[in-house]
Amino acid sequence: MSRKAILVLALCFLLVASLPIAAGANPTAANNVNILIVSNAPGAVQEVANGNGQINWETDTVEAVGTGVPSANVHHPAQSKGSARRAAIVDAQRNLLEAIKGVQVDSETTMENLAIASDTVKTRVSGLVRGARIVREQELPDGSYQVIMVIKMYGHGGLAGAIEDRLAPTIPQPLPPISSTYTPSVVDNQYQYTGLVIDARGLDLERSMGPMVFDTEGRVIYGNMYVERSYVIDTGLVDYASSADTIALAEKGQSRAGKNPLFIKAVAVKDHNRNVIISKADGDAVLAASSSTGFLTKCAVVLEH
């Protein structure tokens, strides 16, 4: 055999020998594929369920990933895939339930607190999880399967409906009176404001389903007690804006606060950083502006953070 032939055979041997090594270099890599939806606003996403779930406060969704492997008793490829998919769904539902527990309802209470205290809430949430949507799924190279399941916070089939008694009263209270010392500016008199945008950037605001806005005198300027329950259940009290895109939409008048929002700067946060404080003068300006268009009672509020 010529030297050239020997060299070719040697190279072929090395190539074949390297294949199983390359495939087995990281045998768990395929199992660790993470297909959770990636947000373009890291500040909007709260990781929960040991990294298997997340709460997205910009899209108002809770999502979880589940992984399943084929049953050991199944050998047909189609049946193996089906059994792995079913196992992934069960795992995703388990992780979704765990993720939901981490949702902050108000400054003091989580969904887990409510589920522990109320069998009704627990039953409702379990039903929502069973009906959660699969929004993405894939079979992995090793035969395992992954799915992402998502549940909405608001609207039909959302979390808010499961805790409606906690989120809003049956009959809303009237807004507090405007201070007798308040004098509206010329600008305030000329504009019909469509909503409220509060800039709380730089204050480490934490998110919840039931944030409140106080003034520096302790008045509650905005909260669930002033809003029709249907609005709270359908849309939530506020939209949170943390990405450049959502903040830009609010600035351009393309958010839930409408085309002509009143812009206010927050001065502080309180109650575990989940409630916002604005000045007394701004509190009066908000109440005065809402008195003519009613935007507060329609949840036309955006919190930038």
LUMGU-426536 format. One line per 5 residues: their letters; for each residue x negated, y, z of C-alpha. Coordinates in nm, 2 decimals, m for minus. Example, Ala and Ser with C-alpha at 12.3 -4.5 7.8 and 13.67 -1.06 7.14 Angstrom:
<sites>
as) m1.23,m0.45,0.78; m1.37,m0.11,0.71
</sites>
This chain:
<sites>
msrka) 0.00,0.00,0.00; m0.14,0.34,m0.09; m0.21,0.61,0.16; 0.07,0.82,0.01; 0.32,0.55,0.06
ilvla) 0.21,0.49,0.42; 0.24,0.86,0.49; 0.59,0.88,0.35; 0.70,0.57,0.56; 0.55,0.73,0.87
lcfll) 0.74,1.05,0.82; 1.06,0.87,0.76; 1.01,0.67,1.08; 0.95,0.99,1.28; 1.26,1.15,1.14
vaslp) 1.49,0.86,1.22; 1.34,0.82,1.57; 1.40,1.19,1.64; 1.77,1.18,1.57; 1.90,1.01,1.89
iaaga) 1.66,1.22,2.09; 1.81,1.54,1.94; 2.17,1.42,1.99; 2.10,1.32,2.35; 1.89,1.62,2.45
nptaa) 2.19,1.77,2.62; 2.45,1.50,2.65; 2.69,1.72,2.84; 2.68,2.02,2.60; 2.99,1.90,2.41
nnvni) 3.18,1.85,2.73; 3.10,2.21,2.85; 3.25,2.39,2.55; 3.45,2.68,2.68; 3.74,2.79,2.46
livsn) 3.89,3.04,2.69; 4.00,3.35,2.50; 3.73,3.61,2.52; 3.85,3.97,2.59; 3.69,4.27,2.43
apgav) 3.74,4.44,2.77; 3.54,4.26,3.04; 3.69,4.49,3.30; 4.04,4.37,3.21; 3.97,4.01,3.29
qevan) 3.96,3.85,3.63; 3.81,3.50,3.65; 3.99,3.25,3.87; 4.04,2.87,3.92; 3.67,2.81,3.95
gngqi) 3.60,2.95,3.60; 3.88,2.74,3.44; 4.13,3.03,3.43; 4.15,3.40,3.39; 4.40,3.68,3.45
nwetd) 4.40,3.95,3.18; 4.54,4.27,3.31; 4.55,4.44,2.97; 4.74,4.17,2.79; 4.94,4.08,3.11
tveav) 4.87,3.71,3.08; 4.73,3.43,3.28; 4.55,3.15,3.10; 4.37,2.83,3.18; 4.16,2.57,3.00
gtgvp) 4.20,2.20,3.04; 3.99,1.91,2.93; 4.09,1.54,2.88; 3.92,1.22,2.78; 4.07,0.92,2.60
sanvh) 4.23,0.65,2.81; 4.00,0.35,2.86; 4.28,0.12,2.75; 4.33,0.29,2.41; 4.10,0.20,2.12
hpaqs) 4.29,0.32,1.81; 4.14,0.66,1.70; 4.48,0.83,1.67; 4.60,0.69,2.01; 4.27,0.79,2.17
kgsar) 4.31,1.15,2.05; 4.67,1.16,2.17; 4.58,1.03,2.52; 4.29,1.28,2.55; 4.52,1.56,2.45
raaiv) 4.79,1.46,2.70; 4.52,1.45,2.97; 4.39,1.79,2.87; 4.74,1.94,2.90; 4.78,1.80,3.25
daqrn) 4.44,1.94,3.35; 4.53,2.28,3.19; 4.86,2.29,3.38; 4.68,2.22,3.70; 4.43,2.49,3.64
lleai) 4.70,2.73,3.53; 4.88,2.68,3.86; 4.56,2.75,4.04; 4.50,3.06,3.83; 4.85,3.19,3.90
kgvqv) 4.78,3.17,4.28; 4.51,3.44,4.23; 4.75,3.70,4.08; 4.77,4.00,4.31; 5.14,4.09,4.35
dsett) 5.08,4.41,4.56; 4.80,4.55,4.78; 4.84,4.28,5.04; 5.01,3.98,4.88; 4.91,3.72,4.62
menla) 5.12,3.47,4.43; 4.97,3.20,4.65; 5.11,3.38,4.96; 5.46,3.40,4.81; 5.45,3.03,4.70
iasdt) 5.35,2.92,5.05; 5.63,3.13,5.21; 5.90,3.04,4.96; 6.00,2.70,4.82; 6.21,2.89,4.56
vktrv) 5.91,3.08,4.43; 5.70,2.76,4.43; 5.97,2.58,4.23; 6.01,2.86,3.98; 5.64,2.89,3.92
sglvr) 5.61,2.51,3.87; 5.88,2.53,3.61; 5.70,2.82,3.43; 5.38,2.62,3.42; 5.55,2.32,3.27
gariv) 5.68,2.54,3.00; 5.35,2.73,2.93; 5.25,2.77,2.57; 4.94,2.61,2.42; 4.77,2.88,2.23
reqel) 4.45,2.70,2.13; 4.33,2.34,2.12; 4.04,2.14,1.98; 3.90,1.79,1.98; 3.53,1.78,2.08
pdgsy) 3.26,1.58,1.92; 3.25,1.33,2.20; 3.62,1.25,2.17; 3.73,1.46,2.46; 4.00,1.73,2.41
qvimv) 4.05,2.08,2.53; 4.35,2.31,2.53; 4.42,2.66,2.65; 4.76,2.73,2.80; 4.90,3.08,2.86
ikmyg) 5.18,3.23,3.06; 5.30,3.59,3.05; 5.33,3.81,3.36; 5.64,3.99,3.23; 5.93,3.94,3.00
hggla) 6.13,3.63,2.94; 5.96,3.33,3.09; 5.71,3.55,3.28; 5.59,3.54,3.63; 5.77,3.85,3.73
gaied) 6.10,3.67,3.70; 5.99,3.42,3.96; 5.93,3.68,4.22; 6.19,3.95,4.12; 6.31,4.00,4.48
rlapt) 5.96,4.09,4.58; 5.88,4.31,4.29; 6.17,4.55,4.29; 6.48,4.63,4.50; 6.83,4.56,4.37
ipqpl) 6.92,4.93,4.39; 6.63,5.18,4.34; 6.57,5.47,4.57; 6.57,5.83,4.45; 6.23,5.99,4.38
ppiss) 6.10,6.21,4.66; 6.18,6.58,4.65; 5.93,6.83,4.49; 5.75,7.05,4.75; 5.92,7.38,4.80
tytps) 5.58,7.55,4.75; 5.54,7.40,4.40; 5.52,7.65,4.11; 5.52,7.49,3.76; 5.26,7.61,3.52
vvdnq) 5.36,7.77,3.18; 5.24,7.45,3.01; 5.46,7.23,3.24; 5.76,7.45,3.15; 5.70,7.41,2.78
yqytg) 5.65,7.04,2.75; 5.89,6.75,2.77; 5.65,6.48,2.90; 5.71,6.12,2.79; 5.51,5.94,3.05
lvida) 5.21,5.95,3.28; 4.85,5.86,3.23; 4.63,5.85,3.55; 4.26,5.85,3.50; 4.12,5.64,3.78
rgldl) 3.79,5.56,3.61; 3.49,5.54,3.84; 3.70,5.46,4.15; 3.67,5.08,4.15; 4.05,5.04,4.11
ersmg) 4.16,4.68,4.16; 4.47,4.55,3.97; 4.80,4.42,4.09; 5.15,4.37,3.97; 5.28,4.64,4.21
pmvfd) 5.05,4.93,4.23; 5.16,5.25,4.40; 5.07,5.62,4.35; 5.04,5.84,4.66; 4.95,6.20,4.69
tegrv) 4.70,6.33,4.94; 4.99,6.40,5.18; 5.09,6.04,5.19; 5.40,6.08,4.97; 5.48,5.78,4.75
iygnm) 5.50,5.95,4.40; 5.54,5.62,4.21; 5.62,5.27,4.31; 5.86,4.98,4.26; 6.11,5.12,4.50
yvers) 6.20,5.39,4.24; 6.25,5.17,3.94; 6.53,4.96,3.80; 6.45,4.59,3.85; 6.50,4.51,3.48
yvidt) 6.21,4.74,3.38; 5.98,4.59,3.64; 6.06,4.23,3.52; 6.04,4.31,3.15; 5.74,4.54,3.13
glvdy) 5.57,4.57,3.47; 5.52,4.89,3.66; 5.21,5.00,3.47; 4.98,4.92,3.19; 4.61,4.90,3.28
assad) 4.37,5.04,3.03; 4.00,4.96,3.07; 3.87,4.90,2.72; 3.77,5.18,2.49; 4.06,5.08,2.25
tiala) 4.34,5.09,2.51; 4.21,5.41,2.66; 4.19,5.57,2.32; 4.55,5.46,2.25; 4.66,5.63,2.57
ekgqs) 4.47,5.95,2.48; 4.63,5.95,2.13; 4.98,5.91,2.27; 5.02,5.55,2.15; 5.07,5.37,2.48
ragkn) 5.37,5.30,2.69; 5.34,5.66,2.82; 5.46,5.79,2.49; 5.36,6.05,2.25; 5.33,6.33,2.50
plfik) 5.20,6.20,2.83; 5.11,6.40,3.14; 4.74,6.34,3.21; 4.64,6.34,3.58; 4.30,6.26,3.74
avavk) 4.31,6.03,4.05; 4.11,6.15,4.35; 4.08,5.82,4.54; 4.21,5.47,4.58; 4.34,5.30,4.90
dhnrn) 4.48,4.97,5.03; 4.20,4.74,4.91; 4.15,4.98,4.61; 4.48,4.87,4.46; 4.68,5.19,4.51
viisk) 4.60,5.53,4.36; 4.59,5.87,4.53; 4.64,6.20,4.34; 4.64,6.56,4.47; 4.96,6.71,4.62
adgda) 4.98,6.96,4.34; 4.96,6.68,4.08; 5.21,6.48,4.27; 5.46,6.77,4.24; 5.37,6.81,3.87
vlaas) 5.45,6.44,3.81; 5.78,6.46,3.99; 5.88,6.78,3.81; 5.79,6.64,3.47; 5.98,6.31,3.54
sstgf) 6.29,6.50,3.66; 6.37,6.61,3.30; 6.28,6.29,3.11; 6.29,6.02,3.37; 5.97,5.85,3.26
ltkca) 5.88,5.73,3.61; 6.20,5.53,3.64; 6.13,5.37,3.30; 5.77,5.25,3.40; 5.61,5.48,3.14
vvleh) 5.28,5.48,3.33; 4.93,5.39,3.24; 4.64,5.35,3.48; 4.29,5.40,3.32; 4.01,5.24,3.51
</sites>
